[in-house]
Amino acid sequence: MLRIAGVNIPDDKRIEISLTYVYGIGSSTASKILGELGISADKRTKDLTEKEQNSIRDMVEKKIRVEGELKHEIRSNVKRLKEVGSYRGIRHQRGLPVRGQRTKTNSRTIRGNVRRTMGSGRVKTEKT
């Protein structure tokens, strides 16, 4: 089983797909890595030679920010935005959509699925 940046890569999938299990590597980055190393994207992970596995591991660990390092960088960028007091930082603090989405409707996921319509919270009264 191939292990890159602390993540176990699935054996039965194509190497191009299985590289995307690492946080920070998408499909385009995976195809670039394989293109630079000259490895076929159709090869299964279990069919890679030891030399190919080591070359992929070295490439990912040395040239690409992945996993903890990338998460730390993103966290520090958001923290900087909050400290500066920018619009995006304020949106992060309040837990609202940051990238210009509308909030009158369609922001249920960021707001925690809050439904505030007329009939949703009505309490039934007892008749005496």
C-alpha positions as CSV (number, residue, x, y, z in Angstrom):
1,M,0.0,0.0,0.0
2,L,1.4,3.4,-1.1
3,R,1.6,6.0,1.6
4,I,2.1,9.7,0.6
5,A,2.2,12.6,3.1
6,G,0.6,10.4,5.8
7,V,-2.3,9.2,3.7
8,N,-2.9,5.7,2.5
9,I,-3.5,5.6,-1.2
10,P,-6.1,3.0,-2.5
11,D,-4.5,0.1,-4.4
12,D,-7.3,-0.9,-6.8
13,K,-7.8,2.6,-8.4
14,R,-6.0,4.3,-11.2
15,I,-3.0,6.3,-9.9
16,E,-4.4,9.5,-11.3
17,I,-7.6,9.1,-9.2
18,S,-5.9,7.7,-6.1
19,L,-3.5,10.7,-5.8
20,T,-6.6,12.9,-5.3
21,Y,-7.1,11.3,-1.8
22,V,-4.3,13.5,-0.6
23,Y,-5.6,16.9,0.6
24,G,-4.2,19.5,-1.8
25,I,-4.0,17.3,-4.9
26,G,-6.8,17.5,-7.3
27,S,-7.2,15.8,-10.7
28,S,-5.3,18.5,-12.7
29,T,-2.4,18.4,-10.2
30,A,-2.3,14.6,-10.2
31,S,-2.1,14.5,-14.0
32,K,0.7,17.2,-14.0
33,I,2.7,15.1,-11.5
34,L,2.3,11.9,-13.6
35,G,3.1,13.8,-16.8
36,E,6.4,15.2,-15.4
37,L,7.4,11.8,-14.1
38,G,6.4,10.0,-17.2
39,I,4.1,7.5,-15.5
40,S,1.0,6.3,-17.3
41,A,-2.2,7.7,-15.7
42,D,-4.0,4.4,-16.5
43,K,-1.7,2.3,-14.2
44,R,-3.2,1.0,-11.0
45,T,-1.5,1.9,-7.8
46,K,-0.7,-1.7,-7.0
47,D,1.1,-2.1,-10.4
48,L,3.6,0.7,-9.7
49,T,7.2,-0.3,-9.3
50,E,9.2,0.7,-6.1
51,K,11.1,3.3,-8.2
52,E,7.9,4.9,-9.4
53,Q,6.4,5.0,-5.9
54,N,9.5,6.7,-4.5
55,S,9.5,9.3,-7.4
56,I,5.9,10.2,-6.8
57,R,6.4,10.4,-3.0
58,D,9.5,12.7,-3.5
59,M,7.7,14.9,-6.0
60,V,4.7,15.4,-3.8
61,E,6.6,16.0,-0.6
62,K,9.2,18.4,-2.0
63,K,7.3,20.4,-4.7
64,I,3.7,20.6,-3.6
65,R,2.1,21.9,-0.4
66,V,-0.2,19.2,0.9
67,E,-2.1,18.1,4.1
68,G,-1.0,19.8,7.3
69,E,1.2,22.4,5.7
70,L,-1.5,23.5,3.3
71,K,-4.2,23.6,6.1
72,H,-1.9,25.7,8.3
73,E,-1.3,28.2,5.4
74,I,-5.1,28.5,4.8
75,R,-5.8,28.9,8.5
76,S,-3.1,31.7,8.8
77,N,-4.5,33.5,5.7
78,V,-8.0,33.5,7.2
79,K,-6.6,34.7,10.5
80,R,-4.8,37.5,8.8
81,L,-8.0,38.6,7.0
82,K,-9.8,38.7,10.4
83,E,-7.1,40.7,12.1
84,V,-6.9,43.3,9.3
85,G,-10.7,43.6,9.5
86,S,-11.4,43.2,5.8
87,Y,-14.8,42.4,4.4
88,R,-13.9,38.7,3.8
89,G,-12.5,38.5,7.4
90,I,-15.7,39.8,8.9
91,R,-17.7,37.3,6.8
92,H,-15.5,34.5,8.2
93,Q,-16.0,35.7,11.8
94,R,-19.8,35.9,11.4
95,G,-20.0,32.5,9.7
96,L,-21.6,33.9,6.5
97,P,-20.8,33.2,2.9
98,V,-17.5,34.8,1.9
99,R,-17.5,34.8,-1.9
100,G,-20.5,37.0,-2.7
101,Q,-23.3,34.5,-2.6
102,R,-26.8,35.7,-1.8
103,T,-28.0,35.3,1.8
104,K,-31.7,36.0,1.6
105,T,-32.1,32.4,0.4
106,N,-29.7,29.6,-0.4
107,S,-27.2,30.0,2.4
108,R,-28.6,27.2,4.5
109,T,-25.4,25.2,4.7
110,I,-23.2,28.0,6.0
111,R,-25.9,29.1,8.5
112,G,-26.5,25.7,9.8
113,N,-29.7,24.8,7.9
114,V,-31.8,27.5,9.7
115,R,-35.3,27.7,8.3
116,R,-37.2,30.9,9.2
117,T,-40.4,30.8,7.2
118,M,-43.9,31.6,8.3
119,G,-45.2,28.1,9.1
120,S,-42.1,26.3,10.2
121,G,-41.9,27.4,13.8
122,R,-45.5,27.8,14.7
123,V,-46.7,26.5,18.0
124,K,-50.1,25.0,18.1
125,T,-52.4,26.4,20.7
126,E,-54.8,24.4,22.7
127,K,-58.6,25.0,22.4
128,T,-60.5,25.0,25.8
